[in-house]
Amino acid sequence: MATGAAKQDIRVLFFAQFREQLGCDQLALASTDVTDIASIKHTLAKRGDMWQQVFTNSSLLVAVNQQMVQDNIVIKPGDEIAFFPPVTGG
């Protein structure tokens, strides 16, 4: 599992409890393997049970280049994708 990101790769970051659940804080995906957020979620969910649990959660929050986005946003080489658990408050 790569932890750095080359210019043509997509950098994927994990925050809060996702970091602990998945056992890593970031990885790089080849930009040729994914086209949008939905395809990134699908690709990551195939990595195992815990990954599937995280990336099939409909409340998952995602940002591209520090802007909150929906699953249909198109990903470009060099983008930074960040996944966050749902925010709760009281």
Phi and psi in radians as a Rosetta constraint file:
Dihedral C 1 N 2 CA 2 C 2 CIRCULARHARMONIC -1.327 0.35
Dihedral N 2 CA 2 C 2 N 3 CIRCULARHARMONIC 2.514 0.35
Dihedral C 2 N 3 CA 3 C 3 CIRCULARHARMONIC -1.941 0.35
Dihedral N 3 CA 3 C 3 N 4 CIRCULARHARMONIC -0.334 0.35
Dihedral C 3 N 4 CA 4 C 4 CIRCULARHARMONIC -1.668 0.35
Dihedral N 4 CA 4 C 4 N 5 CIRCULARHARMONIC 3.082 0.35
Dihedral C 4 N 5 CA 5 C 5 CIRCULARHARMONIC -2.396 0.35
Dihedral N 5 CA 5 C 5 N 6 CIRCULARHARMONIC 2.119 0.35
Dihedral C 5 N 6 CA 6 C 6 CIRCULARHARMONIC -1.348 0.35
Dihedral N 6 CA 6 C 6 N 7 CIRCULARHARMONIC 2.908 0.35
Dihedral C 6 N 7 CA 7 C 7 CIRCULARHARMONIC -0.976 0.35
Dihedral N 7 CA 7 C 7 N 8 CIRCULARHARMONIC -0.661 0.35
Dihedral C 7 N 8 CA 8 C 8 CIRCULARHARMONIC -1.429 0.35
Dihedral N 8 CA 8 C 8 N 9 CIRCULARHARMONIC -0.157 0.35
Dihedral C 8 N 9 CA 9 C 9 CIRCULARHARMONIC -1.507 0.35
Dihedral N 9 CA 9 C 9 N 10 CIRCULARHARMONIC 2.900 0.35
Dihedral C 9 N 10 CA 10 C 10 CIRCULARHARMONIC -1.860 0.35
Dihedral N 10 CA 10 C 10 N 11 CIRCULARHARMONIC 2.195 0.35
Dihedral C 10 N 11 CA 11 C 11 CIRCULARHARMONIC -1.552 0.35
Dihedral N 11 CA 11 C 11 N 12 CIRCULARHARMONIC 2.210 0.35
Dihedral C 11 N 12 CA 12 C 12 CIRCULARHARMONIC -2.024 0.35
Dihedral N 12 CA 12 C 12 N 13 CIRCULARHARMONIC 2.179 0.35
Dihedral C 12 N 13 CA 13 C 13 CIRCULARHARMONIC -1.979 0.35
Dihedral N 13 CA 13 C 13 N 14 CIRCULARHARMONIC 2.551 0.35
Dihedral C 13 N 14 CA 14 C 14 CIRCULARHARMONIC -2.143 0.35
Dihedral N 14 CA 14 C 14 N 15 CIRCULARHARMONIC 2.347 0.35
Dihedral C 14 N 15 CA 15 C 15 CIRCULARHARMONIC -2.126 0.35
Dihedral N 15 CA 15 C 15 N 16 CIRCULARHARMONIC 2.815 0.35
Dihedral C 15 N 16 CA 16 C 16 CIRCULARHARMONIC 0.964 0.35
Dihedral N 16 CA 16 C 16 N 17 CIRCULARHARMONIC -2.338 0.35
Dihedral C 16 N 17 CA 17 C 17 CIRCULARHARMONIC -1.125 0.35
Dihedral N 17 CA 17 C 17 N 18 CIRCULARHARMONIC -0.428 0.35
Dihedral C 17 N 18 CA 18 C 18 CIRCULARHARMONIC -1.070 0.35
Dihedral N 18 CA 18 C 18 N 19 CIRCULARHARMONIC -0.671 0.35
Dihedral C 18 N 19 CA 19 C 19 CIRCULARHARMONIC -1.000 0.35
Dihedral N 19 CA 19 C 19 N 20 CIRCULARHARMONIC -0.806 0.35
Dihedral C 19 N 20 CA 20 C 20 CIRCULARHARMONIC -1.238 0.35
Dihedral N 20 CA 20 C 20 N 21 CIRCULARHARMONIC -0.756 0.35
Dihedral C 20 N 21 CA 21 C 21 CIRCULARHARMONIC -1.080 0.35
Dihedral N 21 CA 21 C 21 N 22 CIRCULARHARMONIC -0.704 0.35
Dihedral C 21 N 22 CA 22 C 22 CIRCULARHARMONIC -1.584 0.35
Dihedral N 22 CA 22 C 22 N 23 CIRCULARHARMONIC -0.263 0.35
Dihedral C 22 N 23 CA 23 C 23 CIRCULARHARMONIC 1.335 0.35
Dihedral N 23 CA 23 C 23 N 24 CIRCULARHARMONIC 0.312 0.35
Dihedral C 23 N 24 CA 24 C 24 CIRCULARHARMONIC -2.722 0.35
Dihedral N 24 CA 24 C 24 N 25 CIRCULARHARMONIC 2.768 0.35
Dihedral C 24 N 25 CA 25 C 25 CIRCULARHARMONIC -1.831 0.35
Dihedral N 25 CA 25 C 25 N 26 CIRCULARHARMONIC -0.261 0.35
Dihedral C 25 N 26 CA 26 C 26 CIRCULARHARMONIC -2.868 0.35
Dihedral N 26 CA 26 C 26 N 27 CIRCULARHARMONIC 2.839 0.35
Dihedral C 26 N 27 CA 27 C 27 CIRCULARHARMONIC -2.740 0.35
Dihedral N 27 CA 27 C 27 N 28 CIRCULARHARMONIC 2.988 0.35
Dihedral C 27 N 28 CA 28 C 28 CIRCULARHARMONIC -2.071 0.35
Dihedral N 28 CA 28 C 28 N 29 CIRCULARHARMONIC 2.417 0.35
Dihedral C 28 N 29 CA 29 C 29 CIRCULARHARMONIC -2.048 0.35
Dihedral N 29 CA 29 C 29 N 30 CIRCULARHARMONIC 2.481 0.35
Dihedral C 29 N 30 CA 30 C 30 CIRCULARHARMONIC -1.152 0.35
Dihedral N 30 CA 30 C 30 N 31 CIRCULARHARMONIC 2.309 0.35
Dihedral C 30 N 31 CA 31 C 31 CIRCULARHARMONIC -1.120 0.35
Dihedral N 31 CA 31 C 31 N 32 CIRCULARHARMONIC -0.321 0.35
Dihedral C 31 N 32 CA 32 C 32 CIRCULARHARMONIC -1.357 0.35
Dihedral N 32 CA 32 C 32 N 33 CIRCULARHARMONIC -0.248 0.35
Dihedral C 32 N 33 CA 33 C 33 CIRCULARHARMONIC -1.557 0.35
Dihedral N 33 CA 33 C 33 N 34 CIRCULARHARMONIC -0.277 0.35
Dihedral C 33 N 34 CA 34 C 34 CIRCULARHARMONIC -2.406 0.35
Dihedral N 34 CA 34 C 34 N 35 CIRCULARHARMONIC 2.644 0.35
Dihedral C 34 N 35 CA 35 C 35 CIRCULARHARMONIC -2.118 0.35
Dihedral N 35 CA 35 C 35 N 36 CIRCULARHARMONIC -0.462 0.35
Dihedral C 35 N 36 CA 36 C 36 CIRCULARHARMONIC -2.649 0.35
Dihedral N 36 CA 36 C 36 N 37 CIRCULARHARMONIC 3.118 0.35
Dihedral C 36 N 37 CA 37 C 37 CIRCULARHARMONIC -1.078 0.35
Dihedral N 37 CA 37 C 37 N 38 CIRCULARHARMONIC -0.718 0.35
Dihedral C 37 N 38 CA 38 C 38 CIRCULARHARMONIC -1.023 0.35
Dihedral N 38 CA 38 C 38 N 39 CIRCULARHARMONIC -0.711 0.35
Dihedral C 38 N 39 CA 39 C 39 CIRCULARHARMONIC -1.244 0.35
Dihedral N 39 CA 39 C 39 N 40 CIRCULARHARMONIC -0.546 0.35
Dihedral C 39 N 40 CA 40 C 40 CIRCULARHARMONIC -1.149 0.35
Dihedral N 40 CA 40 C 40 N 41 CIRCULARHARMONIC -0.812 0.35
Dihedral C 40 N 41 CA 41 C 41 CIRCULARHARMONIC -1.012 0.35
Dihedral N 41 CA 41 C 41 N 42 CIRCULARHARMONIC -0.788 0.35
Dihedral C 41 N 42 CA 42 C 42 CIRCULARHARMONIC -1.078 0.35
Dihedral N 42 CA 42 C 42 N 43 CIRCULARHARMONIC -0.793 0.35
Dihedral C 42 N 43 CA 43 C 43 CIRCULARHARMONIC -1.079 0.35
Dihedral N 43 CA 43 C 43 N 44 CIRCULARHARMONIC -0.797 0.35
Dihedral C 43 N 44 CA 44 C 44 CIRCULARHARMONIC -1.220 0.35
Dihedral N 44 CA 44 C 44 N 45 CIRCULARHARMONIC -0.607 0.35
Dihedral C 44 N 45 CA 45 C 45 CIRCULARHARMONIC -1.094 0.35
Dihedral N 45 CA 45 C 45 N 46 CIRCULARHARMONIC -0.425 0.35
Dihedral C 45 N 46 CA 46 C 46 CIRCULARHARMONIC -1.349 0.35
Dihedral N 46 CA 46 C 46 N 47 CIRCULARHARMONIC -0.051 0.35
Dihedral C 46 N 47 CA 47 C 47 CIRCULARHARMONIC -1.376 0.35
Dihedral N 47 CA 47 C 47 N 48 CIRCULARHARMONIC -0.175 0.35
Dihedral C 47 N 48 CA 48 C 48 CIRCULARHARMONIC 2.598 0.35
Dihedral N 48 CA 48 C 48 N 49 CIRCULARHARMONIC 3.090 0.35
Dihedral C 48 N 49 CA 49 C 49 CIRCULARHARMONIC -1.026 0.35
Dihedral N 49 CA 49 C 49 N 50 CIRCULARHARMONIC -0.842 0.35
Dihedral C 49 N 50 CA 50 C 50 CIRCULARHARMONIC -1.131 0.35
Dihedral N 50 CA 50 C 50 N 51 CIRCULARHARMONIC -0.709 0.35
Dihedral C 50 N 51 CA 51 C 51 CIRCULARHARMONIC -1.082 0.35
Dihedral N 51 CA 51 C 51 N 52 CIRCULARHARMONIC -0.731 0.35
Dihedral C 51 N 52 CA 52 C 52 CIRCULARHARMONIC -1.106 0.35
Dihedral N 52 CA 52 C 52 N 53 CIRCULARHARMONIC -0.733 0.35
Dihedral C 52 N 53 CA 53 C 53 CIRCULARHARMONIC -1.045 0.35
Dihedral N 53 CA 53 C 53 N 54 CIRCULARHARMONIC -0.765 0.35
Dihedral C 53 N 54 CA 54 C 54 CIRCULARHARMONIC -1.186 0.35
Dihedral N 54 CA 54 C 54 N 55 CIRCULARHARMONIC -0.836 0.35
Dihedral C 54 N 55 CA 55 C 55 CIRCULARHARMONIC -1.567 0.35
Dihedral N 55 CA 55 C 55 N 56 CIRCULARHARMONIC 0.023 0.35
Dihedral C 55 N 56 CA 56 C 56 CIRCULARHARMONIC -1.835 0.35
Dihedral N 56 CA 56 C 56 N 57 CIRCULARHARMONIC 0.081 0.35
Dihedral C 56 N 57 CA 57 C 57 CIRCULARHARMONIC -1.308 0.35
Dihedral N 57 CA 57 C 57 N 58 CIRCULARHARMONIC 2.076 0.35
Dihedral C 57 N 58 CA 58 C 58 CIRCULARHARMONIC -1.238 0.35
Dihedral N 58 CA 58 C 58 N 59 CIRCULARHARMONIC -0.240 0.35
Dihedral C 58 N 59 CA 59 C 59 CIRCULARHARMONIC -1.591 0.35
Dihedral N 59 CA 59 C 59 N 60 CIRCULARHARMONIC 0.002 0.35
Dihedral C 59 N 60 CA 60 C 60 CIRCULARHARMONIC -1.002 0.35
Dihedral N 60 CA 60 C 60 N 61 CIRCULARHARMONIC 2.335 0.35
Dihedral C 60 N 61 CA 61 C 61 CIRCULARHARMONIC -1.757 0.35
Dihedral N 61 CA 61 C 61 N 62 CIRCULARHARMONIC 2.530 0.35
Dihedral C 61 N 62 CA 62 C 62 CIRCULARHARMONIC -2.471 0.35
Dihedral N 62 CA 62 C 62 N 63 CIRCULARHARMONIC 2.488 0.35
Dihedral C 62 N 63 CA 63 C 63 CIRCULARHARMONIC -2.219 0.35
Dihedral N 63 CA 63 C 63 N 64 CIRCULARHARMONIC 2.508 0.35
Dihedral C 63 N 64 CA 64 C 64 CIRCULARHARMONIC -2.047 0.35
Dihedral N 64 CA 64 C 64 N 65 CIRCULARHARMONIC 2.126 0.35
Dihedral C 64 N 65 CA 65 C 65 CIRCULARHARMONIC 0.883 0.35
Dihedral N 65 CA 65 C 65 N 66 CIRCULARHARMONIC 0.763 0.35
Dihedral C 65 N 66 CA 66 C 66 CIRCULARHARMONIC 1.207 0.35
Dihedral N 66 CA 66 C 66 N 67 CIRCULARHARMONIC 0.383 0.35
Dihedral C 66 N 67 CA 67 C 67 CIRCULARHARMONIC -2.130 0.35
Dihedral N 67 CA 67 C 67 N 68 CIRCULARHARMONIC 2.192 0.35
Dihedral C 67 N 68 CA 68 C 68 CIRCULARHARMONIC -1.101 0.35
Dihedral N 68 CA 68 C 68 N 69 CIRCULARHARMONIC 2.392 0.35
Dihedral C 68 N 69 CA 69 C 69 CIRCULARHARMONIC -2.439 0.35
Dihedral N 69 CA 69 C 69 N 70 CIRCULARHARMONIC 2.991 0.35
Dihedral C 69 N 70 CA 70 C 70 CIRCULARHARMONIC -1.723 0.35
Dihedral N 70 CA 70 C 70 N 71 CIRCULARHARMONIC 2.985 0.35
Dihedral C 70 N 71 CA 71 C 71 CIRCULARHARMONIC -1.136 0.35
Dihedral N 71 CA 71 C 71 N 72 CIRCULARHARMONIC -0.372 0.35
Dihedral C 71 N 72 CA 72 C 72 CIRCULARHARMONIC -1.548 0.35
Dihedral N 72 CA 72 C 72 N 73 CIRCULARHARMONIC 0.049 0.35
Dihedral C 72 N 73 CA 73 C 73 CIRCULARHARMONIC -1.156 0.35
Dihedral N 73 CA 73 C 73 N 74 CIRCULARHARMONIC 2.367 0.35
Dihedral C 73 N 74 CA 74 C 74 CIRCULARHARMONIC -1.367 0.35
Dihedral N 74 CA 74 C 74 N 75 CIRCULARHARMONIC 2.370 0.35
Dihedral C 74 N 75 CA 75 C 75 CIRCULARHARMONIC -1.725 0.35
Dihedral N 75 CA 75 C 75 N 76 CIRCULARHARMONIC 2.445 0.35
Dihedral C 75 N 76 CA 76 C 76 CIRCULARHARMONIC -2.058 0.35
Dihedral N 76 CA 76 C 76 N 77 CIRCULARHARMONIC 2.689 0.35
Dihedral C 76 N 77 CA 77 C 77 CIRCULARHARMONIC -0.941 0.35
Dihedral N 77 CA 77 C 77 N 78 CIRCULARHARMONIC 2.398 0.35
Dihedral C 77 N 78 CA 78 C 78 CIRCULARHARMONIC 1.567 0.35
Dihedral N 78 CA 78 C 78 N 79 CIRCULARHARMONIC -0.140 0.35
Dihedral C 78 N 79 CA 79 C 79 CIRCULARHARMONIC -1.146 0.35
Dihedral N 79 CA 79 C 79 N 80 CIRCULARHARMONIC 2.678 0.35
Dihedral C 79 N 80 CA 80 C 80 CIRCULARHARMONIC -1.964 0.35
Dihedral N 80 CA 80 C 80 N 81 CIRCULARHARMONIC 2.138 0.35
Dihedral C 80 N 81 CA 81 C 81 CIRCULARHARMONIC -1.938 0.35
Dihedral N 81 CA 81 C 81 N 82 CIRCULARHARMONIC 2.301 0.35
Dihedral C 81 N 82 CA 82 C 82 CIRCULARHARMONIC -2.164 0.35
Dihedral N 82 CA 82 C 82 N 83 CIRCULARHARMONIC 2.318 0.35
Dihedral C 82 N 83 CA 83 C 83 CIRCULARHARMONIC -1.927 0.35
Dihedral N 83 CA 83 C 83 N 84 CIRCULARHARMONIC 2.348 0.35
Dihedral C 83 N 84 CA 84 C 84 CIRCULARHARMONIC -2.234 0.35
Dihedral N 84 CA 84 C 84 N 85 CIRCULARHARMONIC 2.566 0.35
Dihedral C 84 N 85 CA 85 C 85 CIRCULARHARMONIC -1.228 0.35
Dihedral N 85 CA 85 C 85 N 86 CIRCULARHARMONIC 2.796 0.35
Dihedral C 85 N 86 CA 86 C 86 CIRCULARHARMONIC -1.039 0.35
Dihedral N 86 CA 86 C 86 N 87 CIRCULARHARMONIC 2.535 0.35
Dihedral C 86 N 87 CA 87 C 87 CIRCULARHARMONIC -1.564 0.35
Dihedral N 87 CA 87 C 87 N 88 CIRCULARHARMONIC 2.311 0.35
Dihedral C 87 N 88 CA 88 C 88 CIRCULARHARMONIC -2.149 0.35
Dihedral N 88 CA 88 C 88 N 89 CIRCULARHARMONIC 2.724 0.35
Dihedral C 88 N 89 CA 89 C 89 CIRCULARHARMONIC -2.759 0.35
Dihedral N 89 CA 89 C 89 N 90 CIRCULARHARMONIC 3.118 0.35
